[in-house]
Amino acid sequence: MAQVLEFKLPDLGEGLTEAEIVRWLVEVGDVVAVDQPVVEVETAKAMVEVPCPYGGVVTARFGAEGTELPVGAPLLTVAVGETADGRPAGDGSGTGTTAADSPRDGGREPAAEGSGNVLVGYGTSQAPARRRRVRPAAPAVNGRSRAPEPVRETRPAGTPQAAPGARTGRTAPADGPVPVISPLVRRLARENGLDLRKLTGSGPDGLILRADVEHALRAAGTQERTETTAATAPAATTTAATPATPAATGGPARSTAGAASVTRVPLKGIRGAVADKLSRSRTEIPDATCWVDADATELMRTRAAMNAAGGPKISVLALLARICTAALARFPELNASVDTGAREIVRYADVHLGFAAQTERGLVVPVVRDAHTRDAESLTAEFARLTEAARAGTLTPAELTGGTFTLNNYGVFGVDGSTPIINHPEAAMLGVGRIVPKPWVHEGELAVRQVVQLSLTFDHRVCDGGTAGGFLRYVADCVEQPAVLLRTV
């Protein structure tokens, strides 16, 4: 007997409460193996391929591409086992259960073979089977089979069918709870004066998603512009209406020309996560910045000599990272964070080094684990691997979290200096500008040298200026005299 199991969006860790469906990797009727990736989702931290813990035939998918789903919402249903006549589930005959019969919270889930794991890289090592398209099983009613209906819209008699692209679902009852899980959705509606009870949720069981709120706000903006245009248009028999006042609209009045020229970009995904983290950093951390110019001529010569000796090429970023770990060993106060609840400074023995990487999807900060144990060659390889994954959008949440110190090479953008914002909850960030030829006094004479500006932004709660200045001066000394100070590189 075939059983239809429901696979829900799993908890992807790090406090993530929702994810956006980017691309479905399977279709209804496909045969999937245990732990085969079935959907690609985007969280506030990374792009993640989600594997299904069940093997069988996909009977339904929930959510179109671009839809945001909360953790715990159904993703798809899979028919596992065999039908009553011994045929595999989904071969178009026999009996089975529908998506509505699948186990929900509080019920006992049918036994089925599956790993139970939901993150790529965990669970069974069995290779996914090649996709095979079959017709989903049709449940029998009175001895006759009918076409499967995994998702059906119900409407009262006489209600016109929704136009293509319109949102469907059900509105919240006037006296019942509002079907919203995400606090971000509630806040978005509250800040824009939107009544959630008047919305129709497009999620499972009428759940109101962020996309529903954004759709309602866009519709309200379109209606407002239309009304403004109609009010300002000349009329033969009526007096032109006056523009809406801020008191009447709950905000500043918009002119027709101004409204047409404004573009609103939602703060969501990685951009939204970056905005939240930077705002929190500026709000919670009393930061200060110090900087110094350093002669990087010898550092560049050392790198050229190392690369000329053969073997994998060593990057400048790897040498700077090696310098950072050596400096943190001398000044461990900066490899820390502040526990505001306990009013304690938490110092870390291990250095998990984050580095800023610009991608098409925005700024991300991959983390090199145990950077203090790596040499320049290992650091170069790990930087290259994480950078490629960042550009491809395949970084995992684990590779984007847990940093204790960040290295920011903004010199790649052709700028000399910056006052970086600390990557919360870390306590410091080293910024590196471009390395360019400049006039420099070397051994008592004016010469053209390769000069770089270094800046350190630090949390003033974890140390005073003397410690921060000592750290930065040590980094500058290593840049200027790497042959002496970096004997282990």
C-alpha positions as CSV (number, residue, x, y, z in Angstrom):
1,M,0.0,0.0,0.0
2,A,1.5,3.3,-1.1
3,Q,1.8,6.0,1.6
4,V,2.0,9.7,0.8
5,L,4.4,11.5,3.1
6,E,4.6,15.2,3.5
7,F,8.1,16.9,3.5
8,K,8.1,20.3,5.2
9,L,10.6,23.1,4.9
10,P,13.2,22.1,7.5
11,D,14.9,24.3,10.0
12,L,18.0,25.5,8.2
13,G,19.7,26.7,11.4
14,E,21.1,30.0,12.6
15,G,17.7,31.4,13.6
16,L,16.3,31.4,10.0
17,T,12.5,31.4,10.0
18,E,11.8,31.4,6.3
19,A,13.2,30.8,2.8
20,E,12.3,31.8,-0.7
21,I,11.9,29.1,-3.4
22,V,14.4,29.9,-6.1
23,R,14.2,26.8,-8.3
24,W,12.4,23.5,-8.2
25,L,14.7,20.6,-9.0
26,V,11.9,18.0,-9.4
27,E,8.4,18.1,-10.9
28,V,5.2,16.3,-10.0
29,G,5.6,12.7,-11.2
30,D,9.4,12.5,-10.8
31,V,10.9,9.6,-8.9
32,V,13.3,10.8,-6.2
33,A,15.8,8.9,-4.1
34,V,16.5,9.4,-0.4
35,D,18.5,12.6,0.2
36,Q,18.1,13.7,-3.4
37,P,18.0,17.6,-3.6
38,V,14.5,18.6,-4.6
39,V,14.4,22.4,-4.3
40,E,16.9,25.3,-4.2
41,V,15.9,27.9,-1.6
42,E,17.4,31.3,-0.7
43,T,17.6,32.3,2.9
44,A,18.9,35.5,4.4
45,K,22.4,33.9,4.5
46,A,22.9,31.6,1.5
47,M,21.5,29.6,-1.3
48,V,20.8,26.0,-0.1
49,E,19.8,22.8,-1.9
50,V,17.3,21.0,0.3
51,P,17.3,17.2,0.0
52,C,14.2,15.1,0.6
53,P,14.5,12.4,3.3
54,Y,12.0,10.1,1.5
55,G,12.3,8.1,-1.7
56,G,9.3,7.7,-4.0
57,V,7.2,9.6,-6.4
58,V,6.5,13.3,-6.1
59,T,2.8,13.8,-6.0
60,A,2.5,17.5,-5.2
61,R,4.6,20.7,-4.8
62,F,3.6,23.6,-2.6
63,G,4.8,27.1,-3.7
64,A,5.8,28.5,-7.0
65,E,9.3,29.8,-7.6
66,G,9.7,33.2,-5.9
67,T,7.3,32.2,-3.1
68,E,8.5,32.7,0.5
69,L,7.7,29.9,2.9
70,P,8.1,29.8,6.7
71,V,10.0,26.9,8.3
72,G,7.6,24.0,8.9
73,A,5.4,24.8,5.8
74,P,4.8,21.9,3.4
75,L,7.3,21.7,0.5
76,L,6.1,18.6,-1.3
77,T,4.5,15.2,-0.9
78,V,6.0,11.9,-1.9
79,A,4.3,8.6,-2.4
80,V,6.4,5.7,-1.0
81,G,5.9,2.0,-1.0
82,E,3.7,0.0,-3.3
83,T,0.1,0.0,-4.3
84,A,-2.4,-2.7,-3.3
85,D,-1.7,-4.7,-6.5
86,G,2.0,-4.7,-6.0
87,R,2.9,-1.9,-8.4
88,P,5.3,0.9,-7.4
89,A,3.6,4.0,-6.1
90,G,2.8,6.5,-8.9
91,D,2.3,4.1,-11.8
92,G,-1.2,5.4,-12.5
93,S,-3.2,2.5,-10.9
94,G,-4.1,1.2,-7.5
95,T,-5.0,3.1,-4.4
96,G,-3.2,5.6,-2.3
97,T,-3.6,8.6,0.0
98,T,-3.8,12.2,-0.9
99,A,-1.8,15.1,0.4
100,A,-4.7,15.9,2.8
101,D,-4.2,12.4,4.4
102,S,-0.5,12.9,5.0
103,P,0.6,13.2,8.6
104,R,0.4,16.6,10.2
105,D,1.8,18.0,13.5
106,G,0.5,16.0,16.4
107,G,-0.1,12.8,14.3
108,R,2.0,9.8,14.0
109,E,4.0,9.7,10.8
110,P,3.8,6.4,8.8
111,A,7.0,4.4,8.8
112,A,9.0,4.8,5.7
113,E,12.6,4.4,4.6
114,G,14.4,7.7,4.7
115,S,17.4,9.4,6.3
116,G,15.4,12.0,8.1
117,N,18.2,14.4,7.3
118,V,17.5,17.6,5.4
119,L,20.9,19.3,4.8
120,V,23.2,18.6,1.9
121,G,26.2,16.6,3.0
122,Y,24.4,14.7,5.8
123,G,22.6,11.4,5.9
124,T,23.0,8.5,3.6
125,S,25.8,8.5,1.0
126,Q,23.6,6.8,-1.6
127,A,23.9,8.6,-4.9
128,P,20.6,10.1,-6.1
129,A,18.8,8.0,-8.7
130,R,18.3,9.3,-12.2
131,R,15.0,11.2,-12.4
132,R,12.2,9.1,-14.0
133,R,8.8,10.7,-14.8
134,V,5.7,8.6,-14.0
135,R,2.1,9.5,-13.6
136,P,1.1,10.1,-10.0
137,A,-1.2,7.6,-8.3
138,A,-4.9,8.4,-8.5
139,P,-6.9,7.6,-5.4
140,A,-10.0,5.4,-6.1
141,V,-13.5,6.6,-5.3
142,N,-16.3,4.0,-5.5
143,G,-14.2,1.8,-7.6
144,R,-13.3,4.5,-10.1
145,S,-10.1,6.4,-10.3
146,R,-9.9,10.2,-10.6
147,A,-7.2,12.6,-11.5
148,P,-5.0,13.7,-8.6
149,E,-5.8,17.1,-7.1
150,P,-2.9,18.0,-4.7
151,V,-3.9,21.6,-4.5
152,R,-7.5,22.8,-5.1
153,E,-9.0,26.3,-4.8
154,T,-12.5,26.3,-3.3
155,R,-14.9,29.2,-4.0
156,P,-18.5,29.9,-3.0
157,A,-21.1,29.4,-5.7
158,G,-21.3,32.4,-8.0
159,T,-17.8,33.6,-7.1
160,P,-15.9,34.5,-10.3
161,Q,-12.7,32.6,-10.9
162,A,-9.5,34.6,-10.1
163,A,-7.6,36.1,-13.0
164,P,-4.3,34.6,-14.0
165,G,-1.5,35.7,-11.6
166,A,-4.0,36.7,-8.8
167,R,-3.3,35.5,-5.3
168,T,-5.6,32.9,-4.0
169,G,-6.3,31.5,-0.5
170,R,-8.5,32.6,2.4
171,T,-8.7,35.7,4.5
172,A,-8.5,35.6,8.3
173,P,-11.9,35.6,10.2
174,A,-12.8,38.9,11.8
175,D,-12.6,37.5,15.3
176,G,-10.0,34.8,14.9
177,P,-6.2,34.8,14.9
178,V,-4.4,36.2,11.9
179,P,-2.6,33.4,10.0
180,V,0.9,34.8,10.1
181,I,4.0,33.0,11.4
182,S,6.8,35.3,10.5
183,P,7.4,38.3,12.8
184,L,9.0,40.1,9.8
185,V,5.7,39.9,8.0
186,R,3.9,41.4,11.0
187,R,6.4,44.2,11.3
188,L,6.3,45.0,7.6
189,A,2.5,45.3,7.7
190,R,2.5,47.3,10.9
191,E,5.1,49.8,9.6
192,N,3.0,50.4,6.5
193,G,-0.3,50.6,8.3
194,L,-1.7,47.5,6.6
195,D,-4.5,45.5,8.2
196,L,-3.5,41.8,7.9
197,R,-7.1,40.7,8.4
198,K,-8.0,42.1,5.1
199,L,-5.4,40.1,3.2
200,T,-5.8,36.8,1.5
201,G,-2.9,34.5,2.3
202,S,-1.3,32.5,-0.6
203,G,0.5,30.1,1.7
204,P,-0.6,26.7,3.0
205,D,-4.0,26.9,4.8
206,G,-4.3,30.6,4.0
207,L,-0.9,31.5,5.6
208,I,0.0,35.1,4.9
209,L,3.5,35.4,3.5
210,R,5.8,38.4,3.0
211,A,5.0,38.3,-0.7
212,D,1.3,38.8,0.1
213,V,2.1,41.9,2.1
214,E,4.4,43.3,-0.5
215,H,1.8,42.6,-3.2
216,A,-0.8,44.5,-1.2
217,L,1.5,47.4,-0.7
218,R,2.3,47.6,-4.4
219,A,-1.4,47.4,-5.2
220,A,-2.1,50.2,-2.7
221,G,0.6,52.3,-4.3
222,T,-0.8,51.7,-7.8
223,Q,-4.3,52.7,-6.6
224,E,-2.9,55.8,-4.9
225,R,-1.2,56.9,-8.1
226,T,-4.3,56.3,-10.1
227,E,-6.5,58.3,-7.7
228,T,-4.0,61.1,-7.7
229,T,-3.9,61.2,-11.5
230,A,-7.7,61.2,-11.7
231,A,-7.9,64.0,-9.0
232,T,-5.5,66.3,-10.9
233,A,-7.0,65.7,-14.3
234,P,-9.2,68.6,-15.7
235,A,-12.9,68.0,-15.5
236,A,-15.7,69.8,-17.4
237,T,-18.4,69.8,-14.7
238,T,-16.5,69.3,-11.4
239,T,-13.8,71.1,-9.5
240,A,-10.4,69.5,-9.4
241,A,-9.7,67.7,-6.1
242,T,-7.0,69.0,-3.9
243,P,-3.9,66.8,-3.3
244,A,-4.1,64.5,-0.3
245,T,-2.6,65.9,2.8
246,P,-0.2,64.0,5.1
247,A,-2.8,63.9,7.8
248,A,-5.3,62.3,5.5
249,T,-3.0,59.6,4.1
250,G,-0.9,58.9,7.1
251,G,2.3,60.0,5.3
252,P,3.7,62.7,3.0
253,A,1.6,63.5,-0.1
254,R,3.0,62.3,-3.4
255,S,2.8,64.1,-6.6
256,T,2.0,62.2,-9.8
257,A,5.4,62.9,-11.3
258,G,7.2,62.0,-8.1
259,A,5.3,58.8,-7.6
260,A,6.1,57.6,-11.1
261,S,9.9,58.2,-10.7
262,V,10.3,56.3,-7.4
263,T,11.5,52.8,-7.3
264,R,11.2,50.7,-4.2
265,V,13.5,47.8,-3.7
266,P,12.5,45.4,-0.9
267,L,15.1,44.8,1.8
268,K,15.0,41.0,1.6
269,G,17.3,38.1,1.2
270,I,21.0,38.8,1.6
271,R,20.5,42.6,1.2
272,G,18.0,42.5,4.0
273,A,20.2,40.4,6.2
274,V,23.2,42.7,5.6
275,A,21.0,45.8,6.4
276,D,19.8,44.2,9.7
277,K,23.3,43.2,10.8
278,L,24.9,46.6,10.0
279,S,22.1,48.4,11.8
280,R,22.5,46.2,14.8
281,S,26.3,46.7,14.8
282,R,26.0,50.5,14.7
283,T,23.3,50.5,17.4
284,E,24.9,48.1,19.8
285,I,28.7,48.4,19.4
286,P,30.6,51.6,20.5
287,D,33.2,51.3,17.8
288,A,36.3,53.4,17.1
289,T,38.8,53.4,14.2
290,C,42.5,53.9,13.9
291,W,44.7,53.7,10.8
292,V,48.3,53.8,9.6
293,D,50.2,53.8,6.3
294,A,52.7,51.0,5.8
295,D,55.4,50.3,3.2
296,A,54.3,47.0,1.6
297,T,57.3,46.8,-0.8
298,E,59.0,44.0,1.1
299,L,55.7,42.1,1.4
300,M,55.2,42.2,-2.3
301,R,58.8,41.1,-2.9
302,T,58.4,38.2,-0.4
303,R,55.3,37.0,-2.2
304,A,57.0,37.2,-5.6
305,A,59.9,35.1,-4.2
306,M,57.6,32.5,-2.7
307,N,55.7,32.2,-6.0
308,A,58.9,32.0,-8.0
309,A,60.0,29.0,-5.9
310,G,57.3,26.8,-7.4
311,G,54.2,25.2,-6.0
312,P,50.8,26.8,-5.7
313,K,50.7,30.6,-6.0
314,I,50.3,32.5,-2.7
315,S,47.8,35.4,-2.6
316,V,48.2,38.7,-1.0
317,L,45.1,38.1,1.0
318,A,46.5,34.9,2.4
319,L,49.7,36.7,3.6
320,L,47.5,39.4,5.2
321,A,45.4,36.7,6.9
322,R,48.6,35.0,8.2
323,I,49.6,38.4,9.6
324,C,46.2,38.8,11.3
325,T,46.4,35.5,13.0
326,A,49.9,36.3,14.3
327,A,48.7,39.6,15.6
328,L,45.6,38.1,17.3
329,A,48.0,35.7,19.1
330,R,49.7,38.7,20.6
331,F,46.5,40.7,21.2
332,P,43.8,38.1,22.0
333,E,41.5,40.9,23.3
334,L,40.4,41.5,19.8
335,N,39.4,37.9,19.0
336,A,36.3,38.3,21.1
337,S,32.7,39.3,21.4
338,V,30.5,40.9,24.1
339,D,27.7,39.0,25.8
340,T,25.5,42.0,26.7
341,G,23.0,39.8,28.7
342,A,25.7,38.5,31.0
343,R,27.8,41.7,30.8
344,E,30.9,39.6,29.9
345,I,33.6,39.7,27.3
346,V,33.9,36.3,25.6
347,R,37.4,35.6,24.2
348,Y,38.0,32.8,21.7
349,A,41.1,30.6,21.6
350,D,40.5,29.7,17.9
351,V,40.6,32.2,15.1
352,H,37.7,31.7,12.6
353,L,38.6,34.4,10.1
354,G,35.8,36.0,8.0
355,F,36.6,37.9,4.8
356,A,34.3,40.2,2.9
357,A,33.4,39.0,-0.6
358,Q,31.3,41.0,-3.1
359,T,29.0,38.9,-5.3
360,E,26.1,39.6,-7.7
361,R,23.7,38.8,-4.9
362,G,25.4,41.3,-2.5
363,L,28.1,41.3,0.2
364,V,28.7,38.1,2.0
365,V,31.4,37.2,4.6
366,P,32.6,33.6,4.3
367,V,34.5,32.2,7.3
368,V,37.8,30.3,7.2
369,R,37.7,27.9,10.1
370,D,40.8,27.5,12.3
371,A,42.7,30.1,10.3
372,H,45.4,30.2,13.0
373,T,46.4,26.6,12.2
374,R,46.8,27.2,8.4
375,D,49.9,28.3,6.5
376,A,49.9,30.7,3.6
377,E,49.3,28.0,1.0
378,S,46.4,26.5,2.9
379,L,44.8,29.9,3.4
380,T,45.2,30.7,-0.3
381,A,43.3,27.5,-1.2
382,E,40.6,28.1,1.3
383,F,40.0,31.7,0.2
384,A,39.8,30.5,-3.4
385,R,37.3,27.8,-2.6
386,L,35.0,30.0,-0.5
387,T,35.2,32.9,-3.0
388,E,34.1,30.6,-5.8
389,A,31.3,29.2,-3.7
390,A,30.2,32.7,-2.8
391,R,30.0,33.8,-6.5
392,A,28.1,30.6,-7.3
393,G,25.7,31.1,-4.4
394,T,26.4,27.7,-2.9
395,L,27.8,28.7,0.4
396,T,26.2,26.9,3.3
397,P,24.9,28.7,6.5
398,A,27.8,27.0,8.4
399,E,30.3,28.7,6.0
400,L,28.8,32.1,6.6
401,T,28.6,32.1,10.4
402,G,30.8,31.7,13.4
403,G,33.5,34.2,12.6
404,T,35.6,35.7,15.4
405,F,37.5,38.4,13.4
406,T,37.0,39.8,9.9
407,L,39.5,40.9,7.2
408,N,38.2,43.4,4.7
409,N,40.2,44.0,1.6
410,Y,38.4,47.0,0.1
411,G,41.5,47.8,-1.9
412,V,40.2,45.7,-4.7
413,F,37.6,48.5,-5.4
414,G,40.5,50.9,-6.0
415,V,40.1,52.9,-2.7
416,D,42.8,53.7,-0.2
417,G,40.9,53.8,3.1
418,S,37.7,53.2,4.9
419,T,36.1,53.0,8.3
420,P,34.5,49.5,8.2
421,I,31.5,48.6,10.2
422,I,32.2,45.7,12.6
423,N,30.6,42.4,11.6
424,H,28.3,41.9,14.6
425,P,28.9,40.2,17.1
426,E,32.6,40.3,16.5
427,A,34.8,42.8,18.2
428,A,37.1,44.0,15.4
429,M,37.7,44.2,11.7
430,L,41.0,45.0,9.8
431,G,40.6,47.0,6.6
432,V,43.2,47.0,3.8
433,G,43.3,49.6,1.1
434,R,44.9,49.3,-2.3
435,I,48.7,48.9,-2.6
436,V,50.0,51.6,-4.9
437,P,53.3,53.3,-5.6
438,K,53.7,56.5,-3.6
439,P,56.6,58.8,-2.5
440,W,58.0,57.4,0.8
441,V,61.1,58.2,2.9
442,H,63.1,55.0,2.9
443,E,66.4,54.7,4.7
444,G,66.6,58.5,5.0
445,E,66.0,59.1,1.3
446,L,62.8,59.9,-0.7
447,A,61.9,56.9,-2.8
448,V,58.9,55.4,-4.6
449,R,57.5,52.5,-2.6
450,Q,54.5,50.3,-2.5
451,V,52.3,51.8,0.2
452,V,49.1,50.5,1.7
453,Q,46.7,52.1,4.3
454,L,45.6,49.8,7.1
455,S,42.6,50.6,9.3
456,L,41.3,48.8,12.4
457,T,37.7,49.3,13.7
458,F,37.3,47.8,17.1
459,D,34.7,47.5,19.9
460,H,35.8,49.9,22.6
461,R,34.2,47.7,25.2
462,V,36.7,44.9,24.7
463,C,39.9,47.0,24.9
464,D,41.3,50.5,25.0
465,G,43.2,52.4,22.3
466,G,46.5,51.1,23.5
467,T,45.7,47.5,22.7
468,A,44.1,48.5,19.3
469,G,47.1,50.6,18.4
470,G,49.5,47.9,19.4
471,F,47.6,45.4,17.2
472,L,47.6,47.7,14.2
473,R,51.3,48.6,14.7
474,Y,52.3,45.0,14.8
475,V,50.3,44.3,11.6
476,A,52.1,47.2,9.9
477,D,55.5,46.0,11.1
478,C,54.8,42.5,9.6
479,V,53.8,44.2,6.3
480,E,57.0,46.2,6.2
481,Q,59.3,43.4,7.4
482,P,57.8,40.0,6.5
483,A,61.1,38.2,6.2
484,V,61.8,38.7,9.9
485,L,58.3,38.6,11.4
486,L,56.7,35.9,9.3
487,R,59.4,33.2,9.4
488,T,56.7,30.4,9.5
489,V,54.9,31.5,6.3
